[in-house]
Amino acid sequence: MSTPQEFLAAGDPAQALAALQQQVREKPGDAKLRIFLFQLLSVLGQWERALAQLDVCGQLDHGTLPMVNTYREAIKCEAVRAAVFAGKTTPVVFGQPTPWVAMLIEALAQEAQGNAAQAAHLRASALEAAPVTPGTLDGVAFDWIADADSRLGPVLEVVLNGRYTWVPFDALSAVTIEAPEDLRDMVWTPVQLTFTNGGQTVALVPTCYPGTREQADGALKLARGTTWNGLGDDQYAGLGQRLVSTSGPEAALLDVREIRLTATPA
């Protein structure tokens, strides 16, 4: 029988789960297997089960408690994130409220109500009004930066201090991104944020776009690709791994190590 790792290498997280559950049944007290299970359940978007496995991890090995606490908050934020993109609630927005961010949020609500044309108009207006932030991506200069997903534009979505938060790129002076090391990095990417006011903090960036966990394609869930759905007016919503757009080349989130941003005069 194939191992969970072999199924993952083949891009089949569902079969990996079946194989891993068998291993856990044979060794229920193995904390490492429980950590693996929490991560795999997260890849599959089975949030309640992932939370339950996190709790077991903390009980079996107190050394895992920092990880447990960090990712418990991340999982809880997934419900908020889904509600935001369904137009049912609004995200926490870092910094002072700005009309262009408000338009991006309202566009999600209009899209959910079936008003696609109004949503597209709001997004276009928001992207036109948003400040342009130049900088460098892994040393390569750009004139502007944005998420490749038109629903976000020049906004970075993060789990910050336990809350699902939108951070406009113009509020940042640097984003340092850890290289992926574990399966959970296919769900949340650890970053260090440096703000224009000089403050620094750690955060988690959702590695994949909303709706990815509900897809049948295991490669998308494992952040091994990105597909796009048209929203109208040259606007697109992504599934799979997040892409960062600049005036130069696009880059997949997991390939980026450092973004440095230069404040522009108001």
LOLUM-673911 format. One record per atom (N, C-alpha, C): x, y, z. Coordinates in steps of 0.02 Angstrom, whole numbers, padded with zeros to 5 digits, always signed. Layout:
// LOLUM-673911
XYZ;...
***
This chain:
// LOLUM-673911
+00042-00060+00000;+00000+00000+00000;+00044+00062+00000;+00024+00112-00039;+00062+00174-00042;+00058+00212+00024;+00110+00252+00037;+00112+00292+00098;+00077+00359+00086;+00059+00394+00140;+00031+00461+00131;+00077+00507+00090;+00142+00502+00104;+00190+00544+00068;+00189+00529-00006;+00182+00465-00024;+00180+00447-00095;+00117+00474-00129;+00061+00470-00094;-00001+00497-00121;+00005+00573-00130;+00036+00607-00082;+00045+00680-00089;+00091+00696-00147;+00144+00658-00155;+00189+00669-00212;+00152+00662-00278;+00102+00618-00278;+00062+00607-00339;+00005+00658-00345;-00001+00704-00297;-00053+00755-00300;-00121+00732-00279;-00124+00682-00234;-00188+00654-00213;-00196+00658-00137;-00215+00716-00111;-00221+00723-00038;-00277+00681-00008;-00329+00667-00046;-00384+00626-00020;-00361+00555-00005;-00324+00525-00050;-00297+00458-00038;-00244+00460+00017;-00206+00515+00019;-00156+00522+00072;-00190+00521+00140;-00249+00553+00145;-00286+00554+00208;-00306+00483+00229;-00331+00444+00182;-00352+00376+00199;-00293+00335+00225;-00235+00343+00193;-00176+00306+00214;-00151+00330+00282;-00154+00396+00293;-00130+00423+00357;-00176+00404+00414;-00241+00403+00402;-00288+00384+00455;-00275+00312+00477;-00256+00269+00431;-00239+00201+00449;-00178+00199+00495;-00128+00240+00480;-00068+00244+00522;-00086+00270+00591;-00130+00320+00594;-00150+00348+00659;-00188+00297+00700;-00230+00257+00668;-00266+00204+00704;-00217+00154+00735;-00162+00142+00700;-00113+00095+00725;-00069+00125+00780;-00059+00192+00778;-00017+00226+00827;-00052+00290+00851;-00107+00283+00889;-00146+00342+00907;-00110+00392+00952;-00057+00369+00986;-00021+00414+01031;+00039+00447+00999;+00048+00439+00934;+00105+00468+00899;+00090+00540+00880;+00122+00587+00916;+00108+00659+00905;+00127+00681+00835;+00180+00653+00808;+00202+00674+00740;+00149+00655+00688;+00119+00596+00696;+00066+00577+00650;+00005+00623+00657;-00009+00644+00719;-00065+00689+00730;-00052+00758+00699;+00011+00781+00703;+00028+00845+00670;+00019+00839+00595;+00042+00784+00567;+00034+00770+00496;-00041+00771+00478;-00081+00739+00520;-00153+00734+00507;-00186+00803+00510;-00168+00844+00558;-00195+00912+00561;-00180+00950+00497;-00118+00943+00473;-00098+00979+00413;-00136+00955+00351;-00143+00889+00346;-00176+00861+00287;-00251+00879+00287;-00282+00877+00346;-00352+00897+00351;-00360+00971+00332;-00311+01012+00348;-00313+01083+00329;-00308+01091+00253;-00264+01053+00222;-00258+01054+00149;-00325+01038+00117;-00361+00991+00147;-00426+00970+00121;-00484+01015+00142;-00469+01065+00185;-00522+01110+00207;-00569+01081+00257;-00549+01027+00291;-00591+00997+00343;-00573+01029+00410;-00597+01090+00418;-00573+01133+00472;-00589+01107+00542;-00650+01083+00553;-00668+01059+00620;-00625+00999+00640;-00615+00954+00593;-00573+00896+00608;-00500+00917+00620;-00478+00966+00582;-00409+00991+00591;-00401+01022+00661;-00451+01060+00682;-00449+01089+00750;-00446+01034+00803;-00485+00981+00794;-00485+00926+00842;-00417+00894+00846;-00384+00885+00789;-00317+00855+00789;-00266+00901+00821;-00274+00966+00812;-00229+01013+00846;-00234+01005+00922;-00295+00999+00946;-00305+00990+01019;-00270+00927+01043;-00276+00873+01004;-00243+00810+01022;-00167+00820+01022;-00141+00856+00974;-00069+00869+00971;-00045+00903+01036;-00082+00953+01058;-00064+00989+01119;-00066+00945+01180;-00112+00897+01181;-00117+00851+01238;-00061+00800+01238;-00042+00777+01179;+00010+00725+01174;+00080+00754+01184;+00091+00815+01162;+00158+00845+01165;+00151+00920+01179;+00165+00940+01241;+00158+01010+01260;+00205+01055+01221;+00257+01026+01192;+00303+01065+01151;+00271+01091+01087;+00214+01063+01069;+00180+01085+01009;+00132+01143+01022;+00125+01165+01085;+00074+01215+01102;+00082+01281+01064;+00144+01307+01053;+00148+01368+01012;+00119+01358+00942;+00134+01301+00911;+00106+01286+00845;+00030+01279+00850;+00007+01244+00901;-00065+01234+00910;-00101+01300+00915;-00075+01346+00956;-00108+01410+00966;-00108+01452+00902;-00052+01451+00866;-00048+01490+00804;-00098+01466+00752;-00100+01401+00741;-00141+01375+00687;-00214+01366+00707;-00228+01363+00772;-00298+01364+00794;-00330+01430+00771;-00294+01485+00782;-00320+01550+00760;-00327+01553+00684;-00278+01525+00649;-00280+01526+00576;-00342+01489+00550;-00355+01431+00579;-00413+01392+00557;-00478+01430+00572;-00482+01460+00630;-00543+01498+00646;-00553+01556+00598;-00499+01585+00574;-00504+01640+00526;-00530+01618+00458;-00525+01553+00443;-00548+01529+00378;-00623+01539+00370;-00661+01532+00423;-00734+01543+00419;-00748+01617+00404;-00711+01661+00436;-00720+01733+00424;-00701+01749+00352;-00645+01722+00331;-00622+01734+00262;-00675+01713+00211;-00702+01654+00220;-00754+01630+00174;-00814+01676+00174;-00833+01700+00233;-00890+01746+00238;-00876+01813+00204;-00814+01836+00209;-00794+01899+00176;-00802+01892+00101;-00776+01838+00072;-00779+01831+00000;-00848+01811-00025;-00891+01790+00021;-00961+01777+00004;-01004+01840+00013;-00972+01896+00032;-01007+01958+00040;-01051+01962+00102;-01038+01918+00151;-01080+01914+00211;-01053+01955+00269;-00989+01972+00268;-00960+02011+00321;-00902+02050+00292;-00870+02091+00333;-00814+02132+00308;-00751+02113+00347;-00693+02119+00315;-00630+02103+00350;-00609+02160+00395;-00566+02144+00443;-00528+02197+00477;-00481+02227+00425;-00477+02293+00423;-00432+02327+00376;-00379+02363+00417;-00315+02350+00402;-00261+02382+00438;-00256+02455+00417;-00248+02499+00467;-00238+02570+00454;-00303+02608+00448;-00298+02668+00421;-00356+02711+00414;-00401+02687+00357;-00467+02690+00366;-00512+02670+00312;-00501+02714+00250;-00503+02683+00192;-00495+02719+00130;-00552+02700+00083;-00575+02747+00041;-00631+02731-00003;-00617+02674-00051;-00556+02668-00075;-00542+02616-00125;-00547+02546-00095;-00524+02538-00032;-00532+02473+00001;-00606+02459+00014;-00643+02510+00034;-00715+02501+00045;-00750+02478-00019;-00727+02504-00077;-00757+02483-00140;-00742+02410-00156;-00681+02387-00140;-00665+02316-00151;-00710+02271-00108;-00722+02293-00046;-00764+02254-00001;-00837+02254-00026;-00860+02312-00047;-00929+02317-00072;-00937+02276-00136;-00884+02272-00176;-00888+02232-00238;-00902+02158-00222;-00874+02134-00168;-00887+02064-00148;-00961+02055-00130;-00989+02104-00096;-01060+02100-00078;-01104+02103-00140;-01086+02147-00187;-01126+02152-00249;-01121+02088-00290;-01062+02059-00293;-01053+01996-00329;-01097+01941-00299;-01099+01939-00233;-01139+01888-00199;-01213+01896-00212;-01234+01958-00224;-01305+01972-00238;-01322+01964-00311;-01273+01943-00351;-01285+01932-00422;-01276+01993-00465;-01250+02047-00436;-01240+02109-00473;-01169+02112-00500;-01155+02069-00549;-01086+02062-00573;-01060+02126-00605;-01103+02160-00643;-01081+02221-00677;-01063+02275-00626;-01105+02283-00574;-01090+02332-00523;-01026+02314-00485;-01017+02250-00471;-00956+02227-00437;-00895+02243-00479;-00898+02230-00544;-00841+02243-00588;-00826+02318-00591;-00879+02359-00592;-00870+02432-00593;-00836+02456-00528;-00859+02429-00472;-00829+02448-00408;-00755+02429-00405;-00739+02368-00428;-00669+02346-00427;-00626+02390-00472;-00652+02405-00531;-00614+02448-00577;-00602+02516-00546;-00652+02544-00514;-00645+02609-00482;-00595+02606-00424;-00598+02551-00386;-00552+02543-00330;-00480+02538-00354;-00469+02498-00405;-00401+02488-00430;-00374+02553-00461;-00418+02593-00490;-00397+02657-00518;-00378+02706-00462;-00414+02703-00406;-00403+02750-00351;-00347+02729-00304;-00330+02665-00304;-00280+02640-00256;-00211+02671-00270;-00174+02685-00217;-00106+02712-00226;-00060+02662-00259;-00014+02686-00299;+00036+02644-00332;+00097+02641-00287;+00120+02581-00272;+00177+02572-00226;+00234+02537-00263;+00288+02573-00278;+00346+02541-00310;+00389+02505-00259;+00436+02465-00283;+00481+02430-00238;+00520+02377-00275;+00539+02324-00239;+00575+02268-00269;+00546+02202-00245;+00547+02153-00289;+00527+02085-00272;+00588+02040-00283;+00616+02015-00228;+00678+01976-00231;+00731+02013-00272;+00735+02079-00260;+00787+02119-00291;+00770+02148-00359;+00715+02126-00389;+00695+02151-00455;+00646+02209-00446;+00662+02267-00474;+00622+02327-00464;+00555+02323-00500;+00504+02353-00468;+00439+02359-00500;+00411+02428-00486;+00364+02449-00529;+00331+02514-00520;+00268+02509-00479;+00237+02450-00480;+00176+02438-00441;+00172+02364-00424;+00132+02348-00373;+00122+02279-00351;+00050+02269-00331;+00024+02209-00344;-00044+02192-00325;-00051+02117-00324;-00101+02093-00289;-00119+02023-00297;-00146+02014-00367;-00131+01957-00398;-00156+01944-00466;-00231+01935-00467;-00261+01921-00410;-00334+01913-00405;-00366+01983-00400;-00410+01998-00447;-00439+02065-00451;-00482+02083-00391;-00505+02033-00353;-00545+02047-00294;-00504+02080-00239;-00438+02073-00243;-00394+02099-00191;-00353+02159-00215;-00327+02155-00275;-00285+02210-00300;-00226+02222-00253;-00210+02285-00238;-00152+02300-00197;-00165+02291-00122;-00191+02233-00104;-00206+02215-00035;-00177+02147-00020;-00147+02139+00039;-00121+02075+00062;-00169+02049+00115;-00197+01990+00104;-00241+01961+00156;-00198+01918+00202;-00207+01929+00268;-00165+01895+00318;-00206+01875+00379;-00178+01829+00417;-00201+01816+00485;-00153+01854+00530;-00178+01906+00562;-00136+01952+00601;-00164+01958+00671;-00124+01939+00720;-00147+01942+00790;-00213+01904+00799;-00218+01847+00765;-00277+01805+00773;-00339+01828+00736;-00332+01879+00693;-00390+01905+00657;-00376+01905+00582;-00428+01890+00543;-00422+01894+00470;-00422+01967+00451;-00369+01988+00416;-00356+02059+00406;-00334+02073+00334;-00357+02129+00307;-00331+02155+00243;-00280+02210+00258;-00221+02203+00229;-00168+02253+00238;-00152+02283+00169;-00168+02346+00157;-00149+02376+00093;-00073+02377+00085;-00049+02364+00025;+00023+02363+00014;+00055+02430+00031;+00018+02485+00024;+00049+02550+00038;+00059+02562+00113;+00033+02517+00156;+00046+02521+00228;+00108+02483+00248;+00140+02450+00199;+00197+02407+00213;+00261+02436+00183;+00317+02423+00218;+00382+02438+00188;+00420+02375+00169;+00400+02317+00198;+00433+02254+00179;+00389+02195+00199;+00393+02142+00159;+00362+02078+00174;+00417+02025+00164;+00435+01991+00218;+00485+01938+00215;+00449+01872+00221;+00460+01828+00173;+00420+01766+00167;+00465+01706+00179;+00445+01664+00226;+00484+01604+00241;+00477+01553+00185;+00531+01518+00169;+00528+01465+00119;+00484+01408+00146;+00444+01377+00103;+00400+01323+00126;+00440+01263+00150;+00419+01236+00208;+00454+01180+00238;+00408+01122+00254;+00344+01136+00262;+00298+01085+00286;+00232+01088+00248;+00192+01038+00257;+00129+01034+00220;+00083+01092+00237;+00083+01116+00298;+00039+01171+00317;+00056+01235+00280;+00118+01240+00254;+00136+01299+00215;+00099+01302+00149;+00069+01247+00128;+00026+01248+00069;-00042+01279+00084;-00054+01292+00148;-00117+01323+00170;-00106+01393+00196;-00054+01402+00237;-00037+01467+00265;+00038+01478+00260;+00059+01534+00233;+00130+01550+00225;+00152+01598+00280;+00201+01579+00322;+00225+01625+00374;+00264+01683+00343;+00249+01743+00367;+00283+01803+00342;+00300+01849+00401;+00348+01893+00389;+00360+01949+00434;+00342+02013+00397;+00299+02053+00428;+00278+02116+00398;+00313+02174+00432;+00339+02220+00392;+00366+02282+00418;+00322+02338+00391;+00295+02378+00436;+00249+02431+00416;+00285+02496+00404;+00252+02542+00369;+00283+02606+00354;+00297+02647+00416;+00262+02632+00471;+00275+02667+00534;+00333+02636+00573;+00365+02585+00545;+00423+02554+00577;+00407+02492+00618;+00343+02480+00631;+00325+02421+00670;+00335+02357+00631;+00346+02302+00667;+00355+02237+00637;+00312+02185+00672;+00290+02135+00636;+00252+02081+00666;+00254+02020+00620;+00240+01963+00649;+00234+01902+00609;+00160+01892+00592;+00148+01858+00537;+00079+01846+00515;+00079+01784+00471;+00020+01763+00451;+00011+01708+00404;-00028+01733+00344;-00003+01719+00285;-00039+01735+00223;-00072+01671+00197;-00137+01671+00185;-00167+01612+00154;-00133+01598+00087;-00105+01538+00080;-00065+01522+00022;-00107+01518-00041;-00168+01495-00034;-00212+01484-00092;-00273+01531-00089;-00304+01539-00146;-00362+01583-00150;-00424+01551-00119;-00472+01593-00098;-00534+01567-00069;-00569+01519-00118;-00597+01466-00091;-00632+01418-00132;-00589+01360-00155;-00524+01365-00145;-00478+01312-00168;-00493+01246-00132;-00506+01250-00067;-00515+01188-00028;-00577+01149-00051;-00623+01182-00084;-00684+01148-00107;-00675+01116-00176;-00618+01127-00207;-00607+01100-00274;-00587+01026-00271;-00603+00990-00324;-00585+00919-00328;-00511+00909-00345;-00481+00958-00377;-00412+00953-00401;-00363+00955-00343;-00331+00898-00329;-00283+00894-00274;-00223+00939-00284;-00202+00950-00347;-00144+00992-00360;-00158+01064-00339;-00219+01088-00350;-00236+01156-00328;-00234+01161-00253;-00261+01111-00218;-00261+01111-00145;-00190+01111-00117;-00145+01079-00154;-00075+01074-00133;-00033+01132-00159;-00067+01184-00184;-00034+01245-00207;+00016+01232-00263;+00000+01184-00306;+00046+01167-00361;+00025+01199-00427;-00020+01245-00424;-00041+01279-00485;-00095+01330-00469;-00115+01369-00519;-00166+01420-00512;-00210+01419-00574;-00275+01423-00564;-00321+01431-00620;-00361+01495-00609;-00390+01521-00663;-00424+01586-00660;-00494+01581-00688;-00540+01615-00654;-00609+01622-00678;-00622+01695-00692;-00650+01709-00751;-00662+01778-00770;-00719+01809-00730;-00710+01872-00711;-00762+01910-00676;-00791+01965-00719;-00766+01972-00780;-00788+02026-00824;-00741+02085-00822;-00740+02124-00877;-00698+02184-00881;-00625+02170-00865;-00599+02116-00892;-00529+02098-00883;-00511+02089-00809;-00558+02062-00771;-00547+02047-00700;-00553+01972-00689;-00513+01947-00641;-00508+01875-00632;-00506+01856-00558;-00535+01798-00542;-00531+01769-00475;-00492+01704-00480;-00446+01694-00433;-00402+01636-00436;-00425+01578-00393;-00399+01519-00411;-00402+01459-00370;-00333+01428-00370;-00313+01399-00314;-00245+01373-00308;-00198+01425-00279;-00133+01416-00293;-00083+01458-00260;-00089+01532-00281;-00081+01576-00231;-00082+01648-00241;-00025+01670-00287;-00040+01717-00332;+00010+01748-00374;+00014+01822-00358;+00075+01848-00360;+00087+01919-00350;+00103+01949-00418;+00066+02001-00437;+00078+02036-00499;+00118+02100-00486;+00162+02117-00532;+00198+02180-00529;+00202+02208-00600;+00233+02266-00606;+00244+02294-00673;+00294+02251-00712;+00330+02207-00677;+00374+02158-00709;+00340+02090-00710;+00376+02036-00698;+00347+01969-00701;+00301+01955-00641;+00254+01908-00652;+00215+01881-00597;+00258+01831-00558;+00240+01820-00495;+00277+01771-00454;+00229+01734-00410;+00238+01668-00404;+00199+01628-00358;+00221+01643-00287;+00174+01648-00241;+00189+01667-00172;+00245+01625-00142;+00243+01559-00151;+00291+01515-00118;+00361+01523-00146;+00367+01556-00204;+00433+01567-00234;+00465+01633-00212;+00426+01676-00180;+00449+01743-00161;+00480+01741-00091;+00536+01775-00083;+00568+01779-00017;+00562+01849+00014;+00566+01901-00027;+00563+01968+00003;+00533+02018-00046;+00486+02056-00020;+00458+02114-00056;+00476+02176-00016;+00507+02223-00049;+00523+02287-00016;+00484+02342-00053;+00454+02386-00014;+00409+02437-00042;+00434+02506-00024;+00424+02553-00070;+00446+02621-00061;+00385+02666-00057;+00380+02703-00002;+00323+02748+00006;+00326+02803-00047;+00268+02819-00075;+00265+02874-00123;+00232+02934-00090;+00251+02995-00109;+00222+03054-00078;+00146+03056-00088;+00111+03078-00037;+00038+03082-00042;+00017+03135-00092;
***
